[in-house]
Amino acid sequence: MHRVLILGAGKIGSLVACLLSENGDYEVTLGDISLDASTRFVRELGLSRVTPLLLDVRHPDSISAYLTAHRFDAVLSSLPYFCNPIVAGLAREHRLHYFDLTEDVEVTNQVKVLSTDSPQAFVPQCGLAPGFISVVTQDLITHFDRVDTVKMRVGALPVHPSNALKYSLTWSTDGLINEYGNICYGIEGGEKVSLQPLEGYETIEVDGLLYEAFNTSGGLGTLADTYAGKVRTMNYKTLRYPGHCEKIHLLMNDLKLNEDRETLKRILERAIPQTLQDVVLIYASVTGMRDGALFEENYVKKIYPQCIKGKLWSAIQVTTASSLCAVADLVLQTPERYKGFVTQESFPLHDFLENRFGASYR
């Protein structure tokens, strides 16, 4: 029986707790700053192996005292990205495996430093993008003798867009703004380079529907470091319905709200509705040489909301939570294989899809 502490009982953390506890091999403590909300969630879904607990990452000493008094195998953070260095530090101090969902490049670098020489695994970026998209892309790359171009495109979109942005808030607003406003990274001419967010505009057609794609931060994960000098071009772009990028560019750049993110967050959360009726679109393309000829191979998948334990969960919740669960389960099943800083591309696609929590991607 694996004992795990999940920090954050929001949109993703609550589903992670549900998936792990229902498996039967996990006992879960679900820590959150709102005990009432997490207790009500656990009671409504009848999650007998989940224990709600009042924990606040702003008071790390109290969390450290709790970890000293109780045995855990791992800590899973579904907190906002800026909280994760604190959680990673606690994991290091208490010799726990560590997993998070961060898209933030600097936070990932901090986790990497904290993981130095650790006998436990430190695995950031365990969601969809970054996360599963790196697992898929790594698998495609292994099908080639020499890789030239790698394109990674992911979008979580409302099935029925009804506002000017053609978008709904399907996950963390802080994370969304972070992706739209921070420097991006890719590979051009074989070298790792920085790219501007909201630039690199292109359109792509999938199943007869037209989407736009543009640079956003973090989705490439650690692949730019892994493949610098090995591929000519590699980039990650977010997929949206046409027209979205232009309006976000107006808000963030022309109106300079990238310099006042709290105001932008209030505007978005007041004006843009949330939805559970979404679709996750995953697209990866690799071009290169195979047996002396130029080939292209693609991975394209759409994932829709699912009903789990009698409750409807959005596609972005399902894909993000199941990815985190699958990666954590792979590590905890064979901990001798994973130590120190572990990248998403370290996990074989076959192992991921065959894992009991990888079902939503099958």
C-alpha positions as CSV (number, residue, x, y, z in Angstrom):
1,M,0.0,0.0,0.0
2,H,1.4,3.4,-1.1
3,R,0.7,6.4,1.2
4,V,0.7,9.7,-0.6
5,L,0.1,13.3,0.3
6,I,-1.7,15.4,-2.3
7,L,-1.4,19.2,-1.7
8,G,-4.2,21.1,-3.3
9,A,-7.8,19.9,-3.6
10,G,-8.8,22.0,-6.6
11,K,-9.8,20.9,-10.1
12,I,-6.9,18.5,-10.5
13,G,-6.0,17.5,-7.0
14,S,-9.5,16.3,-6.2
15,L,-9.6,14.0,-9.2
16,V,-6.1,12.7,-8.5
17,A,-7.2,11.7,-5.0
18,C,-10.3,10.1,-6.5
19,L,-8.3,8.0,-9.1
20,L,-5.6,6.9,-6.7
21,S,-7.9,6.0,-3.9
22,E,-10.3,4.0,-6.1
23,N,-7.5,1.8,-7.3
24,G,-7.1,0.1,-4.0
25,D,-3.3,0.3,-3.7
26,Y,-3.2,3.9,-2.3
27,E,-4.1,5.6,0.9
28,V,-4.4,9.3,0.2
29,T,-4.2,12.4,2.4
30,L,-5.7,15.4,0.7
31,G,-4.3,18.6,2.1
32,D,-5.9,22.0,1.3
33,I,-6.5,25.4,2.9
34,S,-10.2,24.7,2.8
35,L,-11.1,21.7,5.0
36,D,-14.8,22.1,4.4
37,A,-14.6,21.9,0.6
38,S,-12.3,18.8,0.6
39,T,-14.4,17.1,3.3
40,R,-17.6,17.6,1.4
41,F,-16.0,16.3,-1.8
42,V,-14.7,13.2,-0.1
43,R,-18.1,12.5,1.6
44,E,-20.1,13.1,-1.6
45,L,-18.0,10.7,-3.7
46,G,-17.7,8.1,-0.8
47,L,-13.9,8.1,-1.0
48,S,-13.1,5.9,2.0
49,R,-9.3,5.8,1.4
50,V,-9.0,9.7,1.3
51,T,-8.4,11.7,4.4
52,P,-9.0,15.4,4.1
53,L,-6.6,17.6,6.1
54,L,-6.2,21.3,6.7
55,L,-2.7,22.2,5.3
56,D,-1.4,25.5,4.1
57,V,1.8,25.7,2.1
58,R,2.3,29.2,3.3
59,H,3.2,27.6,6.7
60,P,5.7,25.0,5.7
61,D,6.8,24.4,9.3
62,S,3.4,22.9,10.1
63,I,3.5,20.7,7.0
64,S,7.0,19.6,8.0
65,A,5.9,18.7,11.5
66,Y,3.0,16.6,10.0
67,L,5.4,14.8,7.6
68,T,7.7,14.0,10.5
69,A,4.8,12.4,12.5
70,H,3.4,10.4,9.6
71,R,4.9,8.1,7.0
72,F,4.4,8.9,3.3
73,D,6.0,7.5,0.1
74,A,5.4,10.6,-2.0
75,V,4.0,14.1,-2.2
76,L,2.0,15.2,-5.2
77,S,1.6,18.9,-5.7
78,S,-1.5,20.3,-7.6
79,L,-0.9,23.7,-6.2
80,P,-0.2,26.9,-8.3
81,Y,3.3,26.7,-9.8
82,F,4.8,29.3,-7.5
83,C,4.2,27.1,-4.5
84,N,6.1,24.1,-5.8
85,P,9.7,25.0,-4.7
86,I,8.4,25.0,-1.1
87,V,6.8,21.6,-1.6
88,A,9.9,20.2,-3.4
89,G,12.0,21.4,-0.5
90,L,9.8,19.6,2.0
91,A,10.0,16.4,-0.1
92,R,13.8,16.6,-0.1
93,E,13.9,17.2,3.6
94,H,11.6,14.2,4.4
95,R,13.0,11.9,1.7
96,L,9.8,11.6,-0.3
97,H,9.3,11.2,-4.1
98,Y,8.0,14.4,-5.5
99,F,5.6,15.1,-8.4
100,D,4.1,18.4,-9.7
101,L,2.1,19.9,-12.6
102,T,4.2,23.0,-13.1
103,E,4.5,24.7,-16.5
104,D,6.9,27.3,-15.2
105,V,10.5,26.9,-16.5
106,E,12.2,28.6,-13.5
107,V,10.3,26.5,-11.0
108,T,11.4,23.4,-12.8
109,N,15.0,24.6,-12.7
110,Q,14.6,25.1,-8.9
111,V,13.2,21.6,-8.5
112,K,16.2,20.2,-10.5
113,V,18.6,21.9,-8.1
114,L,16.7,20.5,-5.1
115,S,16.8,17.0,-6.6
116,T,20.6,16.9,-6.9
117,D,21.9,13.5,-5.6
118,S,18.5,12.6,-4.2
119,P,17.8,8.9,-3.8
120,Q,14.1,9.7,-4.4
121,A,12.6,10.8,-7.7
122,F,11.8,14.4,-8.4
123,V,9.4,14.5,-11.3
124,P,8.0,18.0,-12.3
125,Q,5.7,18.7,-15.3
126,C,3.5,15.6,-14.9
127,G,0.4,16.9,-16.6
128,L,-0.7,17.1,-20.2
129,A,1.6,19.8,-21.6
130,P,4.2,19.7,-20.3
131,G,3.8,16.1,-19.5
132,F,2.1,13.5,-21.7
133,I,3.0,15.5,-24.9
134,S,6.7,14.9,-24.2
135,V,6.1,11.1,-23.7
136,V,4.3,10.9,-27.0
137,T,6.9,13.1,-28.8
138,Q,9.8,11.1,-27.4
139,D,8.2,7.9,-28.7
140,L,7.8,9.3,-32.2
141,I,11.4,10.5,-32.2
142,T,12.7,6.9,-31.6
143,H,11.0,5.8,-34.9
144,F,13.6,7.8,-36.9
145,D,17.3,7.4,-37.7
146,R,17.8,11.1,-37.8
147,V,15.2,13.8,-36.7
148,D,14.9,17.1,-38.5
149,T,11.7,18.8,-37.2
150,V,9.5,18.3,-34.1
151,K,6.2,20.1,-33.7
152,M,4.1,19.8,-30.5
153,R,0.6,21.3,-30.4
154,V,-1.9,21.0,-27.6
155,G,-5.2,22.7,-26.8
156,A,-8.0,22.4,-24.2
157,L,-11.0,24.1,-25.8
158,P,-14.7,24.5,-25.1
159,V,-16.8,22.3,-27.4
160,H,-19.3,25.1,-27.8
161,P,-17.4,28.5,-27.7
162,S,-19.8,31.4,-27.1
163,N,-17.7,34.5,-26.3
164,A,-15.4,36.8,-28.1
165,L,-12.3,34.9,-27.0
166,K,-13.8,31.6,-28.1
167,Y,-12.5,30.1,-24.9
168,S,-13.5,29.0,-21.4
169,L,-11.5,28.7,-18.2
170,T,-10.8,25.0,-18.1
171,W,-7.9,25.1,-15.6
172,S,-5.7,27.5,-13.5
173,T,-6.0,31.1,-14.5
174,D,-2.5,31.8,-13.0
175,G,-1.1,29.0,-15.1
176,L,-2.8,30.3,-18.3
177,I,-1.5,33.8,-17.8
178,N,2.0,32.4,-17.1
179,E,2.0,30.5,-20.4
180,Y,0.8,33.5,-22.4
181,G,3.2,35.9,-20.8
182,N,6.5,34.2,-20.1
183,I,9.4,33.5,-22.5
184,C,9.2,30.3,-24.5
185,Y,12.0,28.0,-25.5
186,G,12.6,25.8,-28.6
187,I,15.3,24.7,-30.9
188,E,16.2,26.5,-34.1
189,G,19.2,25.6,-36.3
190,G,20.1,22.9,-33.8
191,E,20.5,25.3,-30.9
192,K,18.2,26.0,-27.9
193,V,16.7,29.5,-28.3
194,S,14.2,31.7,-26.5
195,L,11.0,32.6,-28.3
196,Q,8.3,35.3,-27.7
197,P,5.0,34.1,-26.4
198,L,1.9,34.7,-28.6
199,E,4.3,34.8,-31.7
200,G,5.0,32.0,-34.3
201,Y,1.4,32.2,-35.4
202,E,0.1,29.4,-37.7
203,T,-3.1,27.5,-38.6
204,I,-3.7,23.8,-38.5
205,E,-6.6,21.7,-39.7
206,V,-7.6,18.6,-37.8
207,D,-10.7,16.5,-38.7
208,G,-11.9,19.3,-40.9
209,L,-11.8,21.9,-38.2
210,L,-9.4,24.9,-38.4
211,Y,-7.4,25.9,-35.3
212,E,-4.7,28.5,-34.7
213,A,-1.4,27.8,-32.9
214,F,1.1,30.1,-31.3
215,N,4.0,30.1,-28.9
216,T,3.3,29.6,-25.2
217,S,5.7,29.0,-22.4
218,G,6.4,25.7,-20.7
219,G,4.7,23.1,-22.9
220,L,8.0,21.8,-24.3
221,G,9.1,20.7,-20.9
222,T,12.7,19.6,-20.9
223,L,12.9,18.4,-24.5
224,A,14.8,21.5,-25.7
225,D,17.6,20.6,-23.3
226,T,17.4,17.0,-24.2
227,Y,17.6,17.5,-27.9
228,A,19.6,20.6,-28.4
229,G,22.3,19.8,-31.1
230,K,20.3,16.7,-32.1
231,V,17.4,18.1,-34.1
232,R,17.2,21.1,-36.4
233,T,13.8,22.5,-35.3
234,M,11.6,21.8,-32.3
235,N,8.8,23.9,-30.9
236,Y,5.6,23.8,-28.8
237,K,2.5,25.9,-29.5
238,T,-1.0,26.1,-27.9
239,L,-4.1,25.4,-30.0
240,R,-7.0,27.7,-30.0
241,Y,-10.0,28.6,-32.2
242,P,-9.1,31.3,-34.8
243,G,-9.2,34.8,-33.4
244,H,-8.2,34.1,-29.8
245,C,-4.5,35.0,-30.2
246,E,-5.3,38.4,-31.6
247,K,-7.5,39.3,-28.6
248,I,-5.1,38.0,-26.0
249,H,-2.3,39.9,-27.7
250,L,-4.5,43.1,-27.3
251,L,-5.0,42.4,-23.6
252,M,-1.5,41.4,-22.6
253,N,0.7,43.4,-24.9
254,D,-1.2,46.4,-26.3
255,L,-3.0,47.1,-23.0
256,K,0.1,46.0,-21.1
257,L,-1.8,43.7,-18.7
258,N,1.1,41.3,-18.8
259,E,2.7,43.8,-16.5
260,D,-0.4,43.8,-14.2
261,R,-1.3,40.1,-14.0
262,E,-3.6,40.4,-11.0
263,T,-5.8,42.8,-13.0
264,L,-5.8,40.5,-16.0
265,K,-6.7,37.5,-13.7
266,R,-9.7,39.4,-12.3
267,I,-10.9,40.4,-15.8
268,L,-10.6,36.9,-17.1
269,E,-12.3,35.2,-14.1
270,R,-15.1,37.8,-14.1
271,A,-15.8,37.7,-17.8
272,I,-14.9,34.2,-19.1
273,P,-17.0,31.3,-17.9
274,Q,-15.8,27.9,-16.7
275,T,-17.0,24.7,-18.5
276,L,-16.9,21.0,-18.2
277,Q,-17.9,20.6,-21.8
278,D,-14.4,20.8,-23.3
279,V,-12.2,18.8,-25.7
280,V,-8.4,18.2,-25.4
281,L,-6.6,18.1,-28.7
282,I,-3.2,16.6,-28.8
283,Y,-1.0,16.8,-32.0
284,A,2.6,15.9,-32.4
285,S,4.6,15.7,-35.7
286,V,8.1,14.5,-36.3
287,T,9.9,14.7,-39.7
288,G,13.2,13.1,-40.4
289,M,15.1,10.3,-42.1
290,R,14.2,6.7,-41.9
291,D,15.9,4.0,-44.0
292,G,17.4,6.7,-46.2
293,A,14.1,8.4,-47.0
294,L,12.4,11.5,-45.6
295,F,9.4,10.5,-43.5
296,E,6.8,12.3,-41.4
297,E,4.9,10.6,-38.5
298,N,2.0,12.2,-36.5
299,Y,0.1,11.5,-33.3
300,V,-3.4,13.0,-33.2
301,K,-5.9,12.5,-30.5
302,K,-9.1,14.1,-29.1
303,I,-10.2,13.4,-25.6
304,Y,-13.6,14.4,-24.1
305,P,-15.1,14.7,-20.6
306,Q,-15.6,11.5,-18.6
307,C,-17.9,10.4,-15.8
308,I,-15.9,9.0,-12.9
309,K,-17.5,8.0,-9.5
310,G,-20.8,9.4,-10.7
311,K,-19.3,12.9,-11.3
312,L,-18.6,14.6,-14.7
313,W,-15.0,15.7,-15.1
314,S,-13.7,17.9,-17.9
315,A,-11.3,16.6,-20.5
316,I,-8.5,18.8,-19.2
317,Q,-9.1,17.5,-15.6
318,V,-9.1,13.9,-16.9
319,T,-6.0,14.1,-19.0
320,T,-4.0,16.1,-16.4
321,A,-4.9,14.1,-13.4
322,S,-4.5,10.7,-15.1
323,S,-1.1,11.7,-16.4
324,L,0.1,12.6,-13.0
325,C,-1.3,9.4,-11.5
326,A,0.3,7.3,-14.2
327,V,3.7,8.8,-13.8
328,A,3.6,8.6,-10.0
329,D,2.4,5.0,-10.2
330,L,5.2,4.0,-12.6
331,V,7.8,5.5,-10.2
332,L,6.3,4.0,-7.0
333,Q,6.0,0.5,-8.6
334,T,9.7,0.5,-9.6
335,P,11.4,3.2,-7.4
336,E,14.8,1.6,-8.1
337,R,14.5,2.9,-11.7
338,Y,14.0,6.5,-10.9
339,K,16.2,8.7,-8.8
340,G,17.0,12.4,-8.7
341,F,15.6,14.7,-11.4
342,V,13.4,12.7,-13.8
343,T,12.1,14.1,-17.1
344,Q,8.8,13.2,-18.7
345,E,10.6,11.9,-21.8
346,S,12.2,9.2,-19.5
347,F,8.8,7.4,-19.4
348,P,8.2,5.0,-22.4
349,L,4.9,5.6,-24.1
350,H,4.1,1.9,-24.0
351,D,4.6,1.8,-20.2
352,F,2.5,4.9,-19.8
353,L,-0.4,3.6,-21.9
354,E,-0.3,0.2,-20.3
355,N,-0.4,1.7,-16.8
356,R,-3.7,1.4,-15.0
357,F,-4.0,5.2,-14.9
358,G,-3.2,5.7,-18.5
359,A,-6.6,4.5,-19.7
360,S,-7.9,7.9,-20.7
361,Y,-5.2,8.2,-23.3
362,R,-6.0,4.8,-24.7
